[in-house]
Amino acid sequence: MNVTRLSAASVAAVAASTVLLLSGTAFAHVGVQPVGPAEKGGYATVHVKVPNERDNASTIKLEVSFPTDHPLSSVMPQPVPGWTTKVTKTELDKPLKVHGKEINEAVSKVTWTGGKIGPGEFQQFPLSLGQLPEDADRLVLKAVQTYDNKEVVRWIEEPKEGEEEPQSPAPVLQLSEPAGDDHHGASGDEAKSDGKEAAKVDDAAHESGETASASDVGSSDTTARVLAVVGILVGAAGVAFGVLAGRRRTS
């Protein structure tokens, strides 16, 4: 019985260790995480998250390349203490039109150097990106991570939907539909009509409230007057009763 329990416990421990090992392997790679929504056609702030995967080396350089099929007119890195940032731009074969202006070049790569990510640590590199494409569901940002032992890890394999994650997957930024594109909402005319009906209901309720209030005030005022007269009469009767009682005692 004890042997059976021991065997079961051993199997459970091995299974748990395997799950943790596989989980660490799956998530210990360079990734990109948006801060808030990353809507198509809009701008977004993202964090490029870089974990250090080595026990005997530190990450000292990161390069992130941006797609050429969906170039971004604006890529602005936020300063990271201890790191130096270099932004590389490339001329476009086909100019971009952004806010009515033609853009002939776009950021193709951002490089961070000078800092250090030690074993068991990670670093986030914030970026402001835009204008995000309207005809794509995601952006693939290829990254290259360099260690101080001269090892280079290329996170450039594009993940394919329905397939297993590649050995060195590239960071992927998922894009969402614009919040304003809600086809289930009411149209402008319907919204106006609803607004007018709501206003009528509010006005009717307001007038009803005023009428009820006036009626209540009138009723309260009449009741108060009647009670006042009754009080006076009761008071007068009390005085008369007192006078008569005094005369009887005197006589």
C-alpha positions in Angstrom: 0.0 0.0 0.0 2.8 2.4 0.9 4.7 1.4 -2.2 1.7 2.2 -4.3 1.3 5.6 -2.7 5.0 6.3 -3.1 4.9 5.4 -6.8 1.8 7.6 -7.4 3.6 10.5 -5.6 6.7 10.0 -7.7 4.7 10.0 -11.0 2.9 13.2 -9.9 6.1 14.9 -9.1 7.7 14.0 -12.4 4.6 15.2 -14.3 4.6 18.5 -12.4 8.2 19.0 -13.1 7.7 18.3 -16.8 4.8 20.8 -17.0 6.9 23.5 -15.4 9.9 22.7 -17.6 7.8 22.9 -20.8 6.0 26.0 -19.6 9.3 27.7 -18.9 10.6 26.7 -22.4 7.4 28.0 -24.1 7.4 31.4 -22.4 11.1 32.1 -22.0 11.5 34.0 -25.2 11.4 37.6 -26.5 7.8 38.8 -26.8 5.8 41.9 -27.4 2.9 43.0 -25.2 0.6 46.0 -25.9 -0.3 48.5 -23.2 -4.0 48.8 -23.8 -5.6 48.2 -27.2 -3.6 47.9 -30.4 -6.3 48.9 -32.9 -6.0 48.7 -36.6 -5.3 52.1 -38.1 -4.4 53.6 -34.7 -1.4 54.0 -32.5 -0.2 51.8 -29.6 2.3 51.6 -26.8 4.0 48.2 -26.5 6.6 46.6 -24.3 9.2 44.3 -25.9 9.9 41.8 -23.1 13.3 40.2 -23.1 14.1 37.4 -20.5 17.6 36.2 -20.0 17.7 32.5 -20.7 21.3 31.7 -19.8 22.7 30.9 -16.3 26.2 31.9 -17.1 25.8 34.9 -19.5 24.0 38.3 -19.6 22.1 39.9 -22.5 23.9 43.0 -23.6 22.2 43.8 -27.0 18.7 43.6 -28.5 17.7 44.4 -32.1 14.0 44.5 -33.2 13.2 44.7 -36.9 9.8 45.9 -38.2 7.9 44.5 -41.2 8.6 45.9 -44.6 5.2 44.8 -46.0 3.4 47.0 -43.4 5.8 49.8 -42.7 5.2 52.1 -39.7 5.5 55.8 -40.1 6.3 56.4 -36.4 8.3 54.2 -34.0 9.5 56.0 -30.9 11.4 54.2 -28.1 11.1 55.3 -24.5 14.4 55.8 -22.8 15.5 52.8 -20.6 18.0 53.6 -17.9 21.4 52.1 -18.6 20.6 51.5 -22.3 21.5 53.4 -25.5 18.9 53.4 -28.3 19.5 53.6 -32.0 16.7 54.0 -34.5 17.4 52.9 -38.1 15.2 54.2 -41.0 14.9 52.9 -44.5 13.6 54.5 -47.7 10.3 53.1 -48.9 9.6 51.9 -52.4 6.1 53.2 -52.1 5.5 56.3 -50.0 3.0 56.1 -47.2 0.2 58.6 -46.8 -0.4 59.6 -43.2 -2.7 62.4 -42.2 -2.6 63.8 -45.8 1.2 63.7 -46.0 3.5 61.4 -47.9 6.1 59.6 -45.9 9.1 58.4 -47.9 11.0 56.5 -45.1 10.0 54.3 -42.2 11.7 52.9 -39.1 13.1 49.4 -40.0 15.0 48.6 -36.8 15.6 49.7 -33.2 18.7 48.6 -31.4 19.4 48.7 -27.6 23.0 48.4 -26.3 25.0 49.4 -23.2 22.9 47.7 -20.6 22.8 44.3 -19.1 20.1 41.7 -18.3 21.6 39.2 -15.9 20.7 35.5 -15.3 17.2 35.1 -13.9 16.2 38.6 -14.9 14.2 40.3 -17.7 13.9 43.8 -19.2 11.1 45.6 -20.9 11.7 48.0 -23.7 8.7 50.4 -24.3 7.9 51.6 -27.9 5.2 53.8 -29.3 4.1 52.5 -32.7 1.9 53.9 -35.5 0.1 54.1 -37.7 -0.8 50.5 -37.4 -2.0 48.8 -40.6 -5.7 48.5 -41.3 -5.4 45.5 -43.5 -3.5 43.1 -41.2 -4.5 41.2 -38.0 -1.0 41.1 -36.6 2.6 42.5 -36.9 5.6 40.2 -36.7 8.6 41.9 -35.1 11.8 39.9 -35.6 14.3 40.2 -32.7 18.0 39.3 -32.2 19.3 38.8 -28.7 23.1 39.0 -28.0 24.8 37.7 -24.9 28.2 38.8 -23.4 29.7 35.4 -24.3 29.1 36.3 -28.0 26.1 33.9 -28.3 23.4 35.3 -30.6 19.8 34.0 -30.5 17.6 35.0 -33.5 13.9 35.2 -32.7 12.8 35.4 -36.3 10.6 32.4 -37.0 7.1 33.5 -37.8 4.5 31.4 -36.0 1.9 29.8 -38.2 -1.8 29.5 -37.2 -2.7 25.9 -36.4 0.9 24.7 -36.2 3.2 24.1 -33.3 5.2 27.0 -32.0 8.7 27.2 -33.7 11.9 26.8 -31.8 12.7 30.5 -31.9 9.4 32.3 -32.5 9.4 36.0 -33.5 7.4 38.4 -31.3 3.9 38.9 -32.6 1.7 41.9 -31.9 -2.0 41.1 -32.3 -4.2 43.9 -33.7 -7.8 44.5 -32.7 -10.7 46.0 -34.6 -11.3 49.7 -34.0 -13.7 50.3 -31.1 -15.8 52.7 -33.3 -16.6 49.9 -35.8 -19.6 48.5 -33.9 -22.1 47.4 -36.6 -24.6 46.3 -34.0 -25.1 49.8 -32.6 -27.9 52.1 -33.6 -27.5 54.4 -36.6 -27.3 58.2 -36.3 -31.0 58.7 -37.2 -32.1 55.9 -34.8 -29.9 57.4 -32.0 -31.5 60.8 -32.6 -35.0 59.3 -32.6 -34.2 57.5 -29.4 -32.8 60.6 -27.9 -36.0 62.6 -28.7 -38.3 59.9 -27.3 -36.2 59.7 -24.2 -36.4 63.5 -23.9 -40.2 63.4 -24.2 -40.4 60.7 -21.5 -38.2 62.8 -19.2 -40.3 66.0 -19.8 -43.5 64.1 -19.2 -42.1 62.6 -16.0 -40.8 66.0 -14.9 -44.2 67.7 -15.5 -46.0 64.8 -13.8 -43.7 65.2 -10.9 -44.3 69.0 -10.7 -48.1 68.4 -10.8 -48.0 65.8 -8.1 -45.8 68.0 -6.0 -48.1 71.0 -6.4 -51.1 68.9 -5.5 -49.3 67.5 -2.5 -48.4 71.0 -1.3 -52.0 72.3 -1.7 -53.4 69.3 0.2 -50.8 69.8 3.0 -51.6 73.5 3.2 -55.4 72.9 3.6 -54.8 70.3 6.2 -52.6 72.6 8.1 -55.2 75.4 8.1 -57.9 73.1 9.4 -55.7 71.8 12.2 -54.8 75.3 13.1 -58.5 76.4 13.4 -59.3 73.2 15.5 -56.4 74.0 17.8 -57.7 77.6 18.3 -61.2 76.3 19.1 -59.9 73.7 21.5 -57.7 76.3 23.2 -60.7 78.7 23.6 -62.8 75.9 25.0 -60.1 75.1 27.5 -60.0 78.7 28.7 -63.7 78.9 29.0 -63.8 75.7 31.0 -61.1 77.0 33.3 -63.1 80.3 34.0 -66.3 78.4 34.8 -64.5 76.0 37.1 -63.0 79.0 39.0 -66.4 80.6 39.5 -67.9 77.4 40.8 -65.2 77.1 43.4 -65.6 80.7 44.5 -69.3 80.4 44.9 
